[in-house]
Amino acid sequence: MVERWAKRAGGVPRGLLRFLVLNMLSKKPMSGVEIVEVIEKETGGRWIPSSGSVYPLLAWLHDKGFTNEMPSEETGIKRYALTAKGKALVEKQITFGQKMLNKLEFLVPLLIGKFQFDPNDEKILSRTKEPAQRVVKTLLDLRAEKDYQITEQVSKEIETILNKCADELEVIVQRVREKNSPQLVSAGNKL
């Protein structure tokens, strides 16, 4: 039972779901199902909030006057939209969250280096920590330059570099997956 709970909720900070739901609703009205689908997609399937957490949250937001229920469409799906009170709450949370991030962002490079790996992997991946920390620290340093206006050209250069890095890492991960599960790959090729 504990393992099942840890798999579903482990590592998700308290209040994160509320923040994410409010943030999503600030962009457009959404249903509980749509919210779950977006979170699942954005986390690569690593977190799929249960309906037992999303729907009570939506009901609470509605009861407190932070949302209104949109008229059900032909499909019968109930969507929620933020009220003025809900929009004010989102702004407060964003301001609070930004202040917290500003205070804690110096820890990010340290945390990157402290990912928990299997002891065998730790030895193998130890050389990757320092470069990963440098990338994150450099991005934080760039963000901290308040007077520096990032041009479209600089933004495109950063995007190109990060996409190339991500593409190359994804190729490596795919190669490792194929090596670790050749029977799954060959079965997939037959389909």
C-alpha positions as CSV (number, residue, x, y, z in Angstrom):
1,M,0.0,0.0,0.0
2,V,2.8,2.4,0.9
3,E,4.6,1.7,-2.4
4,R,1.5,2.4,-4.4
5,W,0.9,5.7,-2.6
6,A,4.6,6.7,-3.0
7,K,4.4,5.8,-6.7
8,R,1.3,8.0,-7.2
9,A,2.1,11.0,-4.9
10,G,5.8,10.7,-4.1
11,G,7.8,13.8,-4.7
12,V,4.8,16.0,-5.4
13,P,5.0,19.0,-3.1
14,R,1.9,19.9,-1.1
15,G,-0.1,22.6,-2.8
16,L,1.4,21.9,-6.2
17,L,-1.8,20.5,-7.7
18,R,-3.8,23.6,-6.6
19,F,-1.2,25.9,-8.1
20,L,-1.2,24.0,-11.4
21,V,-5.0,23.8,-11.6
22,L,-5.3,27.6,-10.9
23,N,-2.6,28.3,-13.5
24,M,-4.3,26.2,-16.1
25,L,-7.7,27.7,-15.4
26,S,-6.1,31.2,-15.8
27,K,-5.4,30.3,-19.4
28,K,-8.8,28.8,-20.3
29,P,-11.8,27.0,-18.8
30,M,-11.1,23.3,-18.3
31,S,-12.7,20.1,-17.0
32,G,-11.2,17.8,-14.5
33,V,-10.4,15.2,-17.2
34,E,-8.6,17.9,-19.3
35,I,-6.5,19.0,-16.2
36,V,-5.4,15.4,-15.5
37,E,-4.5,14.9,-19.2
38,V,-2.4,18.1,-19.3
39,I,-0.5,17.2,-16.2
40,E,0.1,13.6,-17.4
41,K,1.4,14.9,-20.7
42,E,3.6,17.6,-19.2
43,T,5.2,15.2,-16.8
44,G,5.7,12.5,-19.4
45,G,3.3,10.2,-17.6
46,R,5.3,10.4,-14.3
47,W,2.4,12.0,-12.5
48,I,-1.3,11.3,-13.1
49,P,-3.3,13.0,-10.4
50,S,-6.3,10.9,-9.3
51,S,-9.8,12.0,-9.9
52,G,-10.1,11.8,-6.0
53,S,-7.7,14.7,-5.8
54,V,-8.7,16.8,-8.8
55,Y,-12.5,16.8,-8.4
56,P,-12.6,17.7,-4.7
57,L,-10.1,20.5,-5.4
58,L,-12.4,21.8,-8.2
59,A,-15.4,21.6,-5.9
60,W,-13.4,23.5,-3.2
61,L,-12.4,26.2,-5.6
62,H,-16.0,26.6,-6.7
63,D,-17.4,26.6,-3.2
64,K,-14.9,29.3,-2.2
65,G,-15.8,31.5,-5.2
66,F,-12.6,31.1,-7.1
67,T,-14.3,29.4,-10.1
68,N,-17.6,29.3,-11.9
69,E,-18.9,26.3,-13.6
70,M,-19.3,26.9,-17.3
71,P,-22.6,25.7,-18.9
72,S,-22.3,22.1,-19.9
73,E,-22.0,21.6,-23.6
74,E,-23.5,18.9,-25.7
75,T,-20.9,16.5,-24.4
76,G,-22.0,17.1,-20.8
77,I,-18.5,17.9,-19.7
78,K,-18.4,20.4,-16.8
79,R,-15.7,23.0,-17.2
80,Y,-14.5,25.6,-14.7
81,A,-13.4,29.2,-15.3
82,L,-11.7,31.5,-12.9
83,T,-13.7,34.3,-11.3
84,A,-12.1,37.7,-10.5
85,K,-11.4,36.4,-7.0
86,G,-9.7,33.3,-8.6
87,K,-7.6,35.5,-10.8
88,A,-6.5,37.5,-7.8
89,L,-5.5,34.2,-6.0
90,V,-3.5,33.1,-9.0
91,E,-1.6,36.5,-9.0
92,K,-0.9,36.1,-5.3
93,Q,0.4,32.5,-5.8
94,I,2.6,33.5,-8.7
95,T,4.1,36.4,-6.8
96,F,4.7,34.2,-3.7
97,G,6.1,31.4,-5.8
98,Q,8.4,33.7,-7.7
99,K,9.7,35.2,-4.4
100,M,10.3,31.6,-3.1
101,L,12.1,30.6,-6.3
102,N,14.3,33.7,-6.2
103,K,15.3,32.8,-2.7
104,L,15.9,29.1,-3.5
105,E,17.2,29.1,-7.0
106,F,20.8,29.1,-5.8
107,L,20.2,25.5,-4.6
108,V,19.2,24.2,-8.0
109,P,22.7,23.4,-9.2
110,L,23.4,21.6,-5.9
111,L,20.2,19.6,-6.2
112,I,21.0,18.6,-9.8
113,G,24.2,17.0,-8.5
114,K,22.4,15.1,-5.8
115,F,20.0,13.0,-7.9
116,Q,19.8,9.6,-6.4
117,F,21.0,6.8,-8.6
118,D,21.5,3.1,-8.1
119,P,25.0,2.8,-6.5
120,N,26.3,1.2,-9.7
121,D,25.0,4.1,-11.8
122,E,26.4,6.6,-9.4
123,K,29.9,5.6,-10.3
124,I,29.1,5.7,-14.0
125,L,27.1,8.9,-14.0
126,S,29.3,10.9,-11.6
127,R,30.9,12.7,-14.5
128,T,27.6,14.1,-15.7
129,K,26.8,16.0,-12.5
130,E,29.2,18.9,-13.0
131,P,28.2,19.6,-16.6
132,A,24.5,19.5,-15.7
133,Q,25.1,21.8,-12.8
134,R,26.9,24.2,-15.1
135,V,24.1,24.3,-17.6
136,V,21.5,25.1,-14.9
137,K,23.7,27.6,-13.2
138,T,24.4,29.4,-16.5
139,L,20.7,29.6,-17.2
140,L,20.0,31.0,-13.8
141,D,22.9,33.5,-14.2
142,L,21.4,34.7,-17.5
143,R,18.0,35.0,-15.9
144,A,19.5,37.0,-13.0
145,E,20.8,39.7,-15.4
146,K,17.8,41.9,-15.0
147,D,19.3,44.7,-17.1
148,Y,20.2,42.4,-19.9
149,Q,17.6,42.2,-22.6
150,I,17.7,38.9,-24.3
151,T,17.3,39.4,-28.0
152,E,15.4,37.1,-30.3
153,Q,18.8,36.0,-31.8
154,V,20.2,35.0,-28.4
155,S,16.9,33.2,-27.5
156,K,17.2,31.2,-30.7
157,E,20.8,30.3,-30.1
158,I,20.0,29.1,-26.6
159,E,17.0,27.1,-27.9
160,T,19.2,25.5,-30.6
161,I,21.8,24.5,-28.1
162,L,19.3,23.0,-25.6
163,N,17.4,21.2,-28.4
164,K,20.6,19.7,-29.8
165,C,21.6,18.5,-26.3
166,A,18.1,17.1,-25.5
167,D,18.0,15.3,-28.9
168,E,21.4,13.7,-28.4
169,L,20.5,12.6,-24.8
170,E,17.2,11.1,-26.0
171,V,19.2,9.1,-28.6
172,I,21.4,7.8,-25.8
173,V,18.4,6.9,-23.6
174,Q,16.7,5.1,-26.5
175,R,19.9,3.1,-27.1
176,V,20.2,2.2,-23.5
177,R,16.5,1.1,-23.4
178,E,17.0,-1.0,-26.5
179,K,20.1,-2.6,-25.0
180,N,18.3,-3.3,-21.7
181,S,15.1,-4.8,-23.3
182,P,16.0,-6.3,-26.7
183,Q,13.0,-8.7,-26.4
184,L,10.6,-5.8,-26.1
185,V,12.1,-4.0,-29.0
186,S,12.0,-7.0,-31.3
187,A,8.4,-7.8,-30.2
188,G,7.6,-4.1,-31.0
189,N,9.1,-4.4,-34.5
190,K,6.9,-7.4,-35.3
191,L,3.8,-5.4,-34.6
